[in-house]
Amino acid sequence: MPPANTYSSCLQRLSEAGLLRTIADRNCPQGRTIRRGETQMLNFASNDYLGLAAGDVIIEEANRAMTEFGFGAGASRLLSGGCALHGELEGKVAAFKGTEAALVFNSGYTANVSAIPALATKEGAIFSDELNHASIVDGCRLSGAQRYVYRHGSLSHLAELLQASPVTLKLVITESVFSMDGDLADIGGIFDLCKAHNALLYIDDAHATGVLAEGRGSLAYFNIPPDDNIIQMGTFSKALGSMGGFIAASGTIIEYLVNRARGLIYSTALPAPVIAASLAAVNHVQSNPDVVTTLQANIANCKRLLLLRGIHVHDAPTAIVPIYVETVADALRISGQLSARGIYAPAIRPPTVKQPRIRISLSALHSDEDIEHLSASLAEVVGCP
Ligand SMILES: *Cc1c(COP(=O)(O)O)cnc(C)c1O
């Protein structure tokens, strides 16, 4: 069979299973609403939880930085690519996360696929939650370390695997807020196990940064003081409305990553306006904690209204609210019916998740009426009493 046929028959199979994905670009900013084609809809599909991405705070600082430093960085950080803003952002992030140091990567994806292989090394062993994000999975694969996957959130399974491993360099990796389910990892329980087994804890705080504990993330939320054996990864691309990833950790670990993280060494630095946008967002969240309070109020309100209407939701204070359904066809139908009611909330299907679902993402920009309309519409189309 000619190679091209391999790919076209694969696409054919995906299409028949209702699993073919397409890119849906927009021709407007995204915020509280989004325009799909000609229709304006309420946007419940964005990770821009604080509504900063298209707002003045970021735009003004990005413009200012572009005037001062230009756009393209021209080289990697180890050559001439970084500007004063890069270091300033790292200092800010370290202070925000309570660590000695921090390092900016070009995306959260890059941070995970670069830092995890560097930290785990070939001699190490990685213990990873089964629902960890694809970027973590890829980082683990790239590491060459022994890999163990523990059942989602199962401390007993994790303990068993740690106990059985003879390896001395152990790295436990978990998301704090799971990206497709919105539930929280028991970071305290996991860190206790790490201490008992002399393991490093690597936390992906992508959906906790800007959301939990006045935006500081999961450690602050669980009242766990930062520790040399905890590595906090996060992104600027979600609640912070910008672009880029980071690792916040001890000075030694950051210096080691500067020397070993391939996505830092072999890739051009982020443009100054992007860094300025991230800086503006971190500064904004620190000096205006009410923006996080507004998001939290919307989260609580949405869950309350859904529960009142008999729709089951988890009780974690996170901006991701999945509505699980039986089949891919159900997910597509519900998403279409929501669309007809002016609500954009796409179906999430395999292979992204095993169980199909509608994934609601809440934002500080949503009004009480928006959330009431969402919950009333869901009650109609999900078919609950
Ligand atoms: C989105 C996401 C990433 C990747 O971050 P980007 O900045 O979008 O590349 C990593 N981990 C988790 C859990 C995520 O949800």
The ligand as a Gaussian input file, in Angstrom:
#p B3LYP/6-31G(d) Opt

LIG

0 1
 C       -2.156000      22.852000      28.863000
 C       -1.351000      21.972000      29.725000
 C        0.040000      21.888000      29.554000
 C        0.735000      22.578000      28.410000
 O        0.774000      23.949000      28.577000
 P        0.899000      24.912000      27.309000
 O        1.440000      26.167000      27.885000
 O       -0.455000      25.047000      26.721000
 O        1.857000      24.251000      26.369000
 C        0.757000      21.112000      30.436000
 N        0.146000      20.444000      31.440000
 C       -1.192000      20.489000      31.622000
 C       -1.809000      19.737000      32.749000
 C       -1.976000      21.248000      30.763000
 O       -3.303000      21.271000      30.914000

